[in-house]
Amino acid sequence: MNVNALNKLKEGIQMVYEAGISLGDPMIMYNERYVEYLIAEKLGHTKDLRTQGADAYNEKGLPVEYKCINLDAKGIRKGAVIKDIYELPVDVAVKMAEQKIQNESKTGVFDKSGFSFSVKKLLEVGGKKINIRNER
């Protein structure tokens, strides 16, 4: 085992945890919540600190939910750098969720992994790329 790499990992985890404490969010690593902070910052949204409910609120105060595609090879997110952000209309997401639930009910096979999207699939179902703030 690479002890140097393991020590760097421990230091990084401690730094993320301490940043979470500074932000008032000791659960910042739970389900990669730190990514929600990065996306909210890019979009100018206000991050919701609660673990249940909206991920953030947009400029109009409306709740928003984020889903992240971690595909380094496709350049959406690489580590802490958000490369691209796409949005999907809520009605499309709801329809897709309903179809998935109905299909699982018919087949008896329940997939707990949630939704899985490629950029191609997002665009096919009505998603669109949105402009994001440049890195600071």
SETORLUM-31301 format. One record per residue (C-alpha): x, y, z; residue number from 1; residue in three letters. Coordinates in steps of 0.1 Angstrom, whole numbers, plus 5000, padded with zeros to 4 digits. Layout:
BEGIN
[atom [X,Y,Z],NUM,"ala"]
...
END
This chain:
BEGIN
[atom [5000,5000,5000],1,"met"]
[atom [5012,5035,4992],2,"asn"]
[atom [5015,5050,5026],3,"val"]
[atom [5022,5085,5012],4,"asn"]
[atom [4990,5085,4991],5,"ala"]
[atom [4971,5072,5021],6,"leu"]
[atom [4984,5100,5043],7,"asn"]
[atom [4974,5126,5016],8,"lys"]
[atom [4939,5110,5016],9,"leu"]
[atom [4936,5113,5053],10,"lys"]
[atom [4947,5150,5052],11,"glu"]
[atom [4922,5157,5024],12,"gly"]
[atom [4894,5141,5043],13,"ile"]
[atom [4902,5161,5074],14,"gln"]
[atom [4903,5193,5054],15,"met"]
[atom [4869,5186,5038],16,"val"]
[atom [4855,5178,5073],17,"tyr"]
[atom [4869,5210,5087],18,"glu"]
[atom [4855,5230,5058],19,"ala"]
[atom [4821,5214,5065],20,"gly"]
[atom [4823,5225,5101],21,"ile"]
[atom [4832,5260,5090],22,"ser"]
[atom [4801,5260,5067],23,"leu"]
[atom [4779,5247,5095],24,"gly"]
[atom [4776,5213,5078],25,"asp"]
[atom [4793,5185,5097],26,"pro"]
[atom [4777,5160,5073],27,"met"]
[atom [4794,5175,5042],28,"ile"]
[atom [4809,5142,5031],29,"met"]
[atom [4776,5123,5034],30,"tyr"]
[atom [4764,5113,4999],31,"asn"]
[atom [4790,5137,4984],32,"glu"]
[atom [4772,5167,4997],33,"arg"]
[atom [4803,5188,4991],34,"tyr"]
[atom [4795,5186,4954],35,"val"]
[atom [4762,5203,4961],36,"glu"]
[atom [4781,5233,4975],37,"tyr"]
[atom [4803,5234,4944],38,"leu"]
[atom [4772,5234,4920],39,"ile"]
[atom [4753,5259,4941],40,"ala"]
[atom [4783,5283,4940],41,"glu"]
[atom [4786,5279,4902],42,"lys"]
[atom [4749,5286,4897],43,"leu"]
[atom [4746,5314,4923],44,"gly"]
[atom [4722,5293,4944],45,"his"]
[atom [4719,5292,4982],46,"thr"]
[atom [4728,5258,4996],47,"lys"]
[atom [4703,5242,5020],48,"asp"]
[atom [4722,5229,5050],49,"leu"]
[atom [4695,5203,5059],50,"arg"]
[atom [4701,5167,5048],51,"thr"]
[atom [4665,5162,5037],52,"gln"]
[atom [4646,5184,5012],53,"gly"]
[atom [4660,5207,4986],54,"ala"]
[atom [4697,5207,4978],55,"asp"]
[atom [4696,5245,4974],56,"ala"]
[atom [4674,5274,4964],57,"tyr"]
[atom [4677,5293,4932],58,"asn"]
[atom [4677,5331,4927],59,"glu"]
[atom [4639,5332,4929],60,"lys"]
[atom [4639,5312,4962],61,"gly"]
[atom [4626,5281,4946],62,"leu"]
[atom [4640,5247,4957],63,"pro"]
[atom [4663,5229,4934],64,"val"]
[atom [4676,5193,4934],65,"glu"]
[atom [4711,5185,4920],66,"tyr"]
[atom [4722,5152,4904],67,"lys"]
[atom [4759,5148,4896],68,"cys"]
[atom [4775,5128,4868],69,"ile"]
[atom [4810,5118,4880],70,"asn"]
[atom [4825,5109,4846],71,"leu"]
[atom [4860,5121,4846],72,"asp"]
[atom [4865,5107,4811],73,"ala"]
[atom [4835,5128,4798],74,"lys"]
[atom [4845,5160,4816],75,"gly"]
[atom [4814,5167,4837],76,"ile"]
[atom [4831,5167,4871],77,"arg"]
[atom [4867,5160,4878],78,"lys"]
[atom [4874,5160,4915],79,"gly"]
[atom [4864,5194,4928],80,"ala"]
[atom [4861,5210,4894],81,"val"]
[atom [4826,5212,4879],82,"ile"]
[atom [4831,5212,4841],83,"lys"]
[atom [4795,5213,4828],84,"asp"]
[atom [4760,5216,4843],85,"ile"]
[atom [4728,5204,4826],86,"tyr"]
[atom [4692,5210,4836],87,"glu"]
[atom [4663,5187,4831],88,"leu"]
[atom [4627,5200,4834],89,"pro"]
[atom [4610,5187,4865],90,"val"]
[atom [4580,5172,4846],91,"asp"]
[atom [4604,5151,4825],92,"val"]
[atom [4622,5138,4856],93,"ala"]
[atom [4589,5130,4872],94,"val"]
[atom [4576,5111,4842],95,"lys"]
[atom [4609,5091,4840],96,"met"]
[atom [4606,5083,4877],97,"ala"]
[atom [4570,5071,4872],98,"glu"]
[atom [4580,5049,4843],99,"gln"]
[atom [4609,5034,4863],100,"lys"]
[atom [4586,5026,4892],101,"ile"]
[atom [4559,5011,4870],102,"gln"]
[atom [4585,4990,4852],103,"asn"]
[atom [4600,4978,4885],104,"glu"]
[atom [4565,4969,4898],105,"ser"]
[atom [4558,4949,4867],106,"lys"]
[atom [4591,4930,4867],107,"thr"]
[atom [4597,4927,4904],108,"gly"]
[atom [4633,4939,4899],109,"val"]
[atom [4639,4969,4920],110,"phe"]
[atom [4670,4990,4912],111,"asp"]
[atom [4681,5011,4942],112,"lys"]
[atom [4708,5029,4924],113,"ser"]
[atom [4686,5057,4913],114,"gly"]
[atom [4687,5073,4879],115,"phe"]
[atom [4718,5069,4857],116,"ser"]
[atom [4723,5094,4829],117,"phe"]
[atom [4749,5100,4802],118,"ser"]
[atom [4751,5134,4787],119,"val"]
[atom [4736,5119,4755],120,"lys"]
[atom [4706,5106,4775],121,"lys"]
[atom [4700,5139,4792],122,"leu"]
[atom [4700,5157,4759],123,"leu"]
[atom [4677,5131,4743],124,"glu"]
[atom [4650,5135,4771],125,"val"]
[atom [4650,5173,4769],126,"gly"]
[atom [4679,5183,4791],127,"gly"]
[atom [4701,5213,4781],128,"lys"]
[atom [4735,5226,4790],129,"lys"]
[atom [4735,5258,4810],130,"ile"]
[atom [4761,5285,4814],131,"asn"]
[atom [4780,5284,4846],132,"ile"]
[atom [4803,5308,4864],133,"arg"]
[atom [4840,5306,4856],134,"asn"]
[atom [4864,5292,4881],135,"glu"]
[atom [4876,5318,4906],136,"arg"]
END
